Amino acid sequence: MTRNTPRNTRNTSPASRVMRRKFWIVVLPLVLFAFLDSEAGDPVPQQMQIIEPVPQVATPEADLTGRGAETLDQNPKLDVSVFKTKDGRKGWKAKLERSLPLPTPAVVDGRVYVGGGFGSYEFYAFDAERGTPLWLFHCADDGPTAAVVSKGYVAFNTESCILYVLDAKTGKKIWGRWLGDPLMSQPAIAEERVVMAYPDQRGGHSLACMGLRDGSQYWTQSIPGEVITAPVIAEGKVYATTLEGSVHCFDLSTGKKIFSKEHQATSAPWVWRGEIYVSLREDSERVVGGESKTVRTEGQGRLTKAGLRDNKTLWAQQEAEYLNVESGSRYASEQAALDASVGFTSAPSAAKLEQSAVNLGIFSVSGVWAYQGSRPTLIHGVSYSSMGDTLKALEAESGKVIWTSYIQIKDYPGGRPFSPPSYAAGKLYIGAVSGEIICLDAKDGSELWRYACGEPIRFQPAIAEGRIYWGTDYGSLFCLDAKDRNAHGWLMWGGNAQHNF
């Protein structure tokens, strides 16, 4: 990796370097022995084949705990305030220690879980109703992703380089695993298994399945690059889109590859009735002013169970300038500054940012870390997606456009203007880079209300117990009354721990 400054003195100290050398002295011979043994005897079954040194569950000596968890009853560094909107909605705002981009919070069993942002070493839990800080976990490295909560555990990874599983009630570390640098997607959980992508020791990327309770290794499979946003688990299978646009499917239990297909996909997939819905990119040449110009378009594709393209023409296809690399916007400058703040003088080769630049128009680690794209949300046979400055609803069976809503915002700092939509009780909730949460009627796309918090919102909001929760680009966590007691169920990014609500 290319760093101009050390990330954390704990990670660059002589003792830490000694521990890393000890780690490879111990692990490498074991890996070589396993390889030679498998060559001499029967081949290892595909679903259990370890194709690289297996990342090890953290031991105390590996220094993956950071400073651990602490309670936050009297923490003066966190400013929590309450407010009331002009239309009578009550809410609270927690200003975290640093003004860094926050991912989607997870809201489960009366607690809100959120990482302290790209570049932060902190992971927090708050009381969901009052905003009272409950506990803080100090990570050993920076950039905690969106939280994934299941069965009393909360999982997340740092951008570099660790997957953590904590006790959701106390914040105590259950286990941790060093995976690789950088980690730009988040984990998924199903059937007490955690699935996570990472850059491996062979110079490629891998998708690994581990035990939720103890980090035990079930299987590892090779993939061509980092996963876009997160793996998706549905119907006993793991689905993933990688940065260069291919879509992959593996059996959750065995790791057996079901398909890997190239599709120029630009979002994480959504699985409904066995078929895969995903945004796809198409390029064409057009003569403009006597010169040939490449025109990018994006629309929704549907793939079969075998991963084959099912719709010949993309649904709701439109020009997609937002898929081109932008360099002059405020957001592009902020991305460059964030990368520099964690020591990237240039992108590390392990990030494979050339893939995301070509396919997604993103050329920064922080940009990929925050990227969600035009991922569709499928509810009751209707697909909802944010594409550029529009929100569209399509019939999932036919691709017919039910409605299109053009959403106007005043301030546009760059990047995609809206988050993917969250759904609860017949309403859609989206975050806008103008600093607004916007609520629309899912039936016709009409705007019901909006609230301006004053800070850019890029990640999908969470909806629980009649409240909306979101993080901002400037390190604030918000909670707002939805004025709808039935607004519940979209508890984290993608709706649930499988990211397939």
PLY file of the C-alpha trace (Angstrom):
ply
format ascii 1.0
element vertex 501
property float x
property float y
property float z
element edge 500
property int vertex1
property int vertex2
end_header
0.00 0.00 0.00
1.15 3.56 -0.62
0.98 5.71 2.50
2.78 8.98 3.06
2.20 8.97 6.81
1.62 6.17 9.32
-2.03 5.57 10.18
-1.61 4.76 13.81
1.48 4.65 15.96
0.27 1.34 17.36
0.43 -0.18 13.88
3.85 1.15 12.95
5.71 0.67 16.23
8.67 -1.75 16.40
6.62 -4.09 18.59
3.82 -4.13 16.03
6.23 -4.86 13.20
7.73 -7.72 15.23
4.26 -9.16 15.77
3.51 -9.04 12.06
6.77 -10.87 11.30
5.91 -13.46 13.94
2.48 -13.86 12.36
3.91 -14.77 8.95
6.68 -16.91 10.46
3.95 -19.00 12.11
1.31 -18.94 9.37
3.35 -19.31 6.17
4.85 -22.74 6.99
1.39 -24.02 7.90
0.00 -22.83 4.58
2.87 -24.38 2.62
2.46 -27.64 4.54
-1.27 -27.72 3.77
-0.55 -27.07 0.11
2.05 -29.85 -0.16
-0.19 -32.23 1.73
-3.11 -31.59 -0.62
-0.84 -32.09 -3.61
0.31 -35.45 -2.27
-3.13 -36.76 -1.39
-6.71 -36.27 -2.50
-7.55 -32.75 -3.77
-9.34 -30.45 -1.38
-13.06 -30.17 -2.28
-13.80 -26.93 -4.15
-16.17 -25.56 -1.56
-13.58 -25.82 1.22
-10.47 -25.04 -0.81
-8.33 -22.35 0.74
-6.59 -20.62 -2.13
-4.46 -18.28 -0.03
-3.19 -17.86 3.54
-6.37 -17.73 5.64
-6.69 -14.41 7.55
-6.30 -15.24 11.20
-8.71 -14.56 14.03
-7.20 -11.81 16.14
-5.28 -12.76 19.26
-4.40 -10.28 22.02
-0.84 -10.16 20.67
-2.08 -9.11 17.22
-3.18 -5.71 18.63
-6.50 -5.67 16.76
-8.51 -4.57 19.79
-7.43 -0.96 19.91
-8.36 0.32 23.38
-11.57 -1.70 23.46
-14.96 -0.55 24.69
-15.89 2.09 27.25
-19.17 3.52 28.51
-20.13 7.01 27.42
-22.45 8.23 30.15
-20.33 11.29 30.90
-18.34 11.70 27.68
-17.86 15.44 27.09
-16.60 15.00 23.52
-20.05 14.10 22.19
-22.51 16.94 21.78
-26.08 15.59 21.76
-28.91 18.08 21.35
-32.67 17.85 20.83
-34.71 19.90 18.38
-38.23 20.40 17.06
-39.13 21.18 13.45
-41.62 23.81 12.27
-44.20 21.10 11.61
-43.84 19.66 15.10
-41.45 16.74 14.54
-39.12 15.99 17.42
-35.59 14.80 16.91
-32.05 14.65 18.23
-28.61 15.26 16.78
-25.31 13.78 17.97
-22.16 15.54 16.79
-19.35 13.00 16.78
-15.77 13.78 17.69
-14.61 14.47 14.12
-16.39 15.94 11.09
-16.07 12.88 8.87
-18.52 11.14 6.49
-20.80 8.75 8.37
-22.31 5.59 6.86
-25.86 4.29 7.32
-26.57 3.64 11.01
-28.08 0.35 12.19
-31.04 0.58 14.58
-31.88 -2.62 16.47
-33.44 -3.30 19.89
-33.51 0.35 20.91
-29.88 1.09 20.04
-28.26 2.99 17.17
-24.89 1.74 15.92
-22.66 3.90 13.76
-19.00 4.19 12.86
-17.27 7.50 13.46
-16.61 8.03 9.76
-13.95 7.55 7.12
-10.68 8.25 8.94
-12.14 7.70 12.43
-11.01 5.03 14.91
-14.29 5.04 16.84
-17.49 2.99 16.70
-20.51 4.12 18.75
-23.78 2.93 20.24
-26.55 5.39 21.20
-29.97 5.09 22.78
-32.34 5.16 19.79
-35.09 7.20 21.45
-33.15 9.84 23.36
-29.74 9.88 21.65
-27.91 9.16 24.91
-24.42 7.79 24.18
-24.13 4.22 25.49
-20.67 2.92 24.60
-17.70 3.51 22.38
-15.38 0.93 20.85
-11.86 2.11 19.95
-10.73 0.35 16.75
-7.11 -0.51 16.02
-7.43 1.09 12.60
-9.56 3.66 10.82
-12.67 3.93 8.69
-15.46 1.83 10.26
-18.16 0.95 7.73
-21.91 0.73 8.18
-22.91 -1.61 10.98
-24.62 -4.97 10.41
-26.56 -6.36 13.41
-27.83 -9.91 13.92
-28.60 -12.18 16.88
-27.05 -9.90 19.48
-23.87 -9.21 17.51
-22.79 -6.14 15.59
-20.29 -6.54 12.74
-18.38 -3.93 10.76
-14.97 -3.52 9.21
-12.46 -0.72 9.15
-11.24 0.66 5.83
-7.87 -0.63 6.92
-7.86 -3.49 7.58
-9.96 -5.37 10.15
-13.32 -7.13 10.42
-14.80 -6.81 13.94
-17.67 -8.60 15.67
-18.80 -7.03 18.96
-21.39 -7.79 21.60
-24.24 -5.51 20.53
-25.28 -4.74 24.12
-21.91 -3.93 25.68
-19.52 -3.21 22.79
-17.12 -5.90 24.02
-15.03 -7.39 21.21
-16.03 -10.99 20.47
-13.44 -11.47 17.75
-11.56 -9.59 15.06
-9.72 -10.54 11.91
-7.08 -8.75 9.90
-8.08 -9.05 6.23
-6.23 -6.57 4.03
-5.83 -2.96 2.97
-8.03 -1.29 1.86
-11.47 -2.67 2.73
-14.06 -0.56 0.91
-17.23 -2.65 1.30
-19.20 -3.79 4.35
-20.08 -7.31 5.56
-23.37 -9.22 5.29
-24.79 -11.73 7.80
-27.16 -14.69 7.45
-27.55 -18.02 9.24
-24.88 -17.00 11.78
-22.33 -16.52 9.02
-20.49 -13.34 8.08
-19.51 -12.78 4.44
-16.83 -10.22 3.59
-14.61 -9.26 0.62
-10.96 -8.29 0.94
-7.69 -7.92 -1.04
-5.81 -11.16 -0.57
-2.14 -12.08 -0.34
-1.99 -13.20 -3.98
-2.60 -9.70 -5.33
-6.26 -10.45 -6.07
-9.47 -10.31 -4.06
-11.37 -12.96 -2.13
-14.83 -13.44 -0.69
-14.79 -15.24 2.66
-17.51 -16.81 4.79
-16.87 -16.96 8.55
-18.75 -17.96 11.68
-20.57 -15.06 13.35
-19.88 -16.27 16.90
-16.20 -17.23 16.66
-14.78 -16.24 13.26
-14.30 -19.84 12.15
-13.47 -20.12 8.44
-16.07 -21.87 6.27
-14.90 -21.07 2.75
-12.98 -18.62 0.60
-13.50 -17.93 -3.10
-11.58 -15.76 -5.54
-13.29 -12.69 -7.06
-11.87 -10.17 -9.57
-12.01 -7.08 -7.34
-13.57 -5.27 -4.42
-17.32 -5.71 -3.91
-19.59 -2.73 -4.60
-21.04 -1.62 -1.24
-21.69 -5.09 0.25
-22.34 -8.75 -0.52
-26.04 -9.64 -0.65
-27.46 -12.86 0.83
-30.77 -14.30 -0.38
-32.33 -17.76 -0.61
-29.21 -19.52 0.66
-26.89 -17.83 -1.82
-24.35 -15.01 -1.72
-24.46 -12.44 -4.51
-21.90 -9.74 -5.19
-21.07 -7.14 -7.83
-17.39 -6.29 -8.16
-15.93 -2.94 -9.14
-15.26 -3.80 -12.77
-18.94 -4.72 -13.22
-19.19 -8.49 -13.02
-21.88 -10.23 -10.95
-21.17 -13.38 -8.90
-23.17 -15.99 -7.02
-21.98 -18.59 -4.48
-23.72 -21.15 -2.30
-23.76 -19.77 1.25
-23.31 -23.17 2.86
-20.51 -24.64 0.74
-19.00 -21.70 -1.13
-19.52 -23.47 -4.44
-19.50 -21.01 -7.33
-22.85 -20.90 -9.12
-21.92 -18.25 -11.68
-19.62 -15.32 -12.43
-20.74 -13.17 -15.35
-19.48 -9.91 -16.85
-22.30 -7.35 -17.09
-20.95 -3.78 -16.58
-23.03 -3.70 -13.41
-22.93 -0.48 -11.38
-24.62 -1.44 -8.10
-25.05 -4.21 -5.60
-27.74 -6.65 -6.78
-31.22 -7.14 -5.37
-32.69 -10.65 -5.46
-36.42 -11.25 -5.84
-38.03 -14.61 -6.60
-34.68 -16.03 -7.61
-33.94 -13.37 -10.21
-31.33 -10.65 -9.87
-32.06 -6.95 -10.36
-29.09 -4.65 -10.78
-28.22 -1.35 -12.44
-26.16 -1.77 -15.62
-24.03 0.56 -17.72
-23.94 0.73 -21.52
-21.62 2.87 -23.67
-22.19 4.04 -27.22
-20.42 6.36 -29.66
-22.13 9.54 -30.80
-20.87 12.25 -33.17
-21.08 15.67 -31.47
-19.73 18.73 -33.30
-17.97 16.56 -35.81
-16.18 14.57 -33.10
-16.93 11.11 -31.79
-17.99 11.09 -28.16
-18.62 8.16 -25.82
-22.06 8.42 -24.27
-22.72 6.52 -21.06
-26.17 5.31 -20.15
-27.52 3.42 -17.16
-30.65 1.39 -16.65
-31.99 -1.57 -14.73
-31.10 -5.07 -15.79
-32.61 -8.37 -14.76
-30.51 -11.53 -14.62
-31.66 -15.12 -14.50
-30.73 -17.63 -11.81
-27.80 -18.60 -14.04
-26.61 -14.99 -14.19
-27.63 -14.40 -17.81
-29.11 -11.10 -18.99
-32.90 -11.46 -19.12
-33.98 -8.12 -20.58
-32.47 -7.26 -23.94
-33.06 -3.53 -23.52
-32.27 -1.92 -20.19
-35.32 -0.73 -18.31
-35.64 3.01 -17.56
-32.43 3.64 -19.48
-31.07 7.19 -19.37
-27.86 9.11 -19.99
-25.53 8.82 -17.01
-22.97 11.60 -16.87
-22.66 10.77 -13.19
-20.76 7.60 -14.18
-17.87 9.68 -15.53
-14.96 10.64 -13.30
-15.49 14.10 -11.87
-12.50 16.15 -10.73
-13.64 19.75 -10.33
-16.45 19.46 -7.79
-16.35 20.17 -4.07
-17.04 16.50 -3.43
-14.06 15.41 -5.55
-11.82 17.73 -3.53
-13.23 16.34 -0.28
-12.57 12.78 -1.45
-8.96 13.61 -2.29
-8.51 15.25 1.11
-10.00 12.24 2.90
-7.66 9.85 1.09
-4.69 12.03 1.97
-5.81 12.21 5.61
-5.38 8.44 6.01
-2.02 8.36 4.26
-2.81 7.60 0.62
-0.42 9.65 -1.50
-1.85 7.64 -4.38
-4.30 4.80 -4.51
-2.82 1.45 -3.40
-2.70 -1.18 -6.14
-4.80 -3.51 -3.96
-7.73 -1.10 -4.28
-7.92 -1.65 -8.05
-9.31 1.86 -8.47
-8.76 1.68 -12.21
-11.74 -0.70 -12.21
-14.03 1.71 -10.37
-12.84 4.66 -12.46
-13.76 2.94 -15.73
-17.03 1.41 -14.56
-18.33 3.80 -11.88
-16.49 7.08 -12.37
-14.94 6.82 -8.88
-11.19 7.20 -8.39
-10.66 7.45 -4.64
-10.72 5.01 -1.76
-13.13 7.19 0.21
-15.37 7.46 -2.86
-15.64 3.68 -3.25
-16.13 3.33 0.53
-19.18 5.64 0.24
-20.49 4.44 -3.16
-23.99 2.91 -3.38
-24.99 3.70 -6.97
-28.46 3.23 -8.46
-29.20 0.09 -6.50
-32.87 -0.92 -6.89
-35.11 -1.57 -3.89
-37.78 -4.19 -4.66
-40.94 -4.14 -2.56
-44.20 -5.95 -3.40
-43.21 -6.46 -7.03
-42.15 -2.84 -7.60
-38.55 -1.73 -8.11
-37.58 1.72 -6.81
-34.24 3.34 -7.66
-32.48 6.70 -7.59
-30.89 7.40 -10.98
-29.20 10.78 -11.24
-31.77 13.43 -10.31
-34.78 11.11 -10.66
-36.50 8.47 -8.56
-38.23 5.77 -10.60
-40.69 3.00 -9.90
-40.86 -0.01 -12.26
-42.93 -3.15 -12.48
-40.46 -5.89 -11.55
-42.07 -8.41 -13.89
-42.13 -6.28 -17.03
-39.89 -3.28 -16.41
-42.75 -0.92 -17.21
-42.24 2.52 -15.67
-45.02 3.19 -13.13
-43.88 6.70 -12.25
-40.88 9.01 -12.43
-40.25 11.74 -9.89
-37.81 14.56 -10.68
-36.51 15.85 -7.37
-35.13 19.37 -7.15
-32.43 20.36 -4.70
-30.71 23.73 -4.24
-27.13 22.88 -3.31
-25.20 20.31 -5.35
-21.61 19.72 -4.14
-20.96 16.85 -6.58
-21.32 13.09 -6.62
-24.69 11.41 -6.82
-27.45 13.71 -5.60
-29.50 11.05 -3.77
-29.07 7.89 -1.75
-30.83 4.67 -2.71
-34.37 4.74 -1.28
-35.35 3.16 2.03
-38.89 1.77 2.28
-41.28 1.67 5.25
-45.09 1.45 5.42
-45.81 2.62 1.87
-43.32 5.49 1.90
-39.84 6.04 0.47
-37.12 7.95 2.29
-34.01 9.25 0.55
-31.05 11.33 1.66
-29.88 14.24 -0.52
-26.48 15.91 -0.83
-28.33 19.20 -0.34
-28.66 18.16 3.32
-32.29 17.03 3.17
-34.25 13.93 4.08
-37.09 13.61 1.56
-40.20 11.45 2.03
-42.28 10.35 -0.97
-45.44 8.32 -1.45
-44.43 4.92 -2.88
-47.66 4.71 -4.90
-47.11 7.71 -7.16
-43.79 9.31 -6.20
-45.39 12.50 -4.90
-43.34 14.36 -2.31
-44.91 14.27 1.16
-42.38 16.29 3.14
-38.71 17.11 3.48
-36.45 18.17 6.33
-33.22 20.14 5.90
-30.50 19.23 8.37
-27.91 21.46 6.67
-25.23 18.80 6.06
-24.80 16.58 2.95
-26.40 13.13 3.19
-25.09 10.37 0.92
-25.88 7.11 2.71
-29.27 5.47 2.81
-31.26 6.32 5.98
-32.54 3.72 8.45
-36.20 3.58 9.57
-37.21 2.10 12.93
-40.02 2.52 15.47
-41.52 5.54 13.72
-38.20 7.39 13.40
-35.67 8.11 10.65
-31.93 7.86 11.34
-29.11 9.09 9.13
-25.51 10.22 9.13
-24.00 13.19 7.30
-20.77 13.94 5.47
-19.74 16.22 8.35
-19.92 13.81 11.26
-23.47 14.30 12.57
-25.94 11.55 13.44
-29.63 12.54 13.26
-32.89 11.04 14.49
-36.25 12.50 13.39
-39.87 11.60 14.10
-41.45 10.27 10.88
-44.95 11.11 12.16
-45.93 7.60 11.14
-45.99 4.99 13.90
-45.93 2.25 11.25
-42.63 3.46 9.80
-40.41 0.56 10.78
-38.33 -2.26 9.37
-35.53 -0.67 7.34
-33.04 -1.20 10.14
-29.68 -0.81 8.35
-28.19 -0.45 4.87
-30.23 -2.65 2.51
-32.95 -3.05 5.12
-31.50 -5.97 7.06
-28.31 -7.89 7.77
-28.58 -9.72 4.43
-28.95 -6.35 2.58
-31.99 -7.80 0.78
-35.06 -6.60 2.73
0 1
1 2
2 3
3 4
4 5
5 6
6 7
7 8
8 9
9 10
10 11
11 12
12 13
13 14
14 15
15 16
16 17
17 18
18 19
19 20
20 21
21 22
22 23
23 24
24 25
25 26
26 27
27 28
28 29
29 30
30 31
31 32
32 33
33 34
34 35
35 36
36 37
37 38
38 39
39 40
40 41
41 42
42 43
43 44
44 45
45 46
46 47
47 48
48 49
49 50
50 51
51 52
52 53
53 54
54 55
55 56
56 57
57 58
58 59
59 60
60 61
61 62
62 63
63 64
64 65
65 66
66 67
67 68
68 69
69 70
70 71
71 72
72 73
73 74
74 75
75 76
76 77
77 78
78 79
79 80
80 81
81 82
82 83
83 84
84 85
85 86
86 87
87 88
88 89
89 90
90 91
91 92
92 93
93 94
94 95
95 96
96 97
97 98
98 99
99 100
100 101
101 102
102 103
103 104
104 105
105 106
106 107
107 108
108 109
109 110
110 111
111 112
112 113
113 114
114 115
115 116
116 117
117 118
118 119
119 120
120 121
121 122
122 123
123 124
124 125
125 126
126 127
127 128
128 129
129 130
130 131
131 132
132 133
133 134
134 135
135 136
136 137
137 138
138 139
139 140
140 141
141 142
142 143
143 144
144 145
145 146
146 147
147 148
148 149
149 150
150 151
151 152
152 153
153 154
154 155
155 156
156 157
157 158
158 159
159 160
160 161
161 162
162 163
163 164
164 165
165 166
166 167
167 168
168 169
169 170
170 171
171 172
172 173
173 174
174 175
175 176
176 177
177 178
178 179
179 180
180 181
181 182
182 183
183 184
184 185
185 186
186 187
187 188
188 189
189 190
190 191
191 192
192 193
193 194
194 195
195 196
196 197
197 198
198 199
199 200
200 201
201 202
202 203
203 204
204 205
205 206
206 207
207 208
208 209
209 210
210 211
211 212
212 213
213 214
214 215
215 216
216 217
217 218
218 219
219 220
220 221
221 222
222 223
223 224
224 225
225 226
226 227
227 228
228 229
229 230
230 231
231 232
232 233
233 234
234 235
235 236
236 237
237 238
238 239
239 240
240 241
241 242
242 243
243 244
244 245
245 246
246 247
247 248
248 249
249 250
250 251
251 252
252 253
253 254
254 255
255 256
256 257
257 258
258 259
259 260
260 261
261 262
262 263
263 264
264 265
265 266
266 267
267 268
268 269
269 270
270 271
271 272
272 273
273 274
274 275
275 276
276 277
277 278
278 279
279 280
280 281
281 282
282 283
283 284
284 285
285 286
286 287
287 288
288 289
289 290
290 291
291 292
292 293
293 294
294 295
295 296
296 297
297 298
298 299
299 300
300 301
301 302
302 303
303 304
304 305
305 306
306 307
307 308
308 309
309 310
310 311
311 312
312 313
313 314
314 315
315 316
316 317
317 318
318 319
319 320
320 321
321 322
322 323
323 324
324 325
325 326
326 327
327 328
328 329
329 330
330 331
331 332
332 333
333 334
334 335
335 336
336 337
337 338
338 339
339 340
340 341
341 342
342 343
343 344
344 345
345 346
346 347
347 348
348 349
349 350
350 351
351 352
352 353
353 354
354 355
355 356
356 357
357 358
358 359
359 360
360 361
361 362
362 363
363 364
364 365
365 366
366 367
367 368
368 369
369 370
370 371
371 372
372 373
373 374
374 375
375 376
376 377
377 378
378 379
379 380
380 381
381 382
382 383
383 384
384 385
385 386
386 387
387 388
388 389
389 390
390 391
391 392
392 393
393 394
394 395
395 396
396 397
397 398
398 399
399 400
400 401
401 402
402 403
403 404
404 405
405 406
406 407
407 408
408 409
409 410
410 411
411 412
412 413
413 414
414 415
415 416
416 417
417 418
418 419
419 420
420 421
421 422
422 423
423 424
424 425
425 426
426 427
427 428
428 429
429 430
430 431
431 432
432 433
433 434
434 435
435 436
436 437
437 438
438 439
439 440
440 441
441 442
442 443
443 444
444 445
445 446
446 447
447 448
448 449
449 450
450 451
451 452
452 453
453 454
454 455
455 456
456 457
457 458
458 459
459 460
460 461
461 462
462 463
463 464
464 465
465 466
466 467
467 468
468 469
469 470
470 471
471 472
472 473
473 474
474 475
475 476
476 477
477 478
478 479
479 480
480 481
481 482
482 483
483 484
484 485
485 486
486 487
487 488
488 489
489 490
490 491
491 492
492 493
493 494
494 495
495 496
496 497
497 498
498 499
499 500
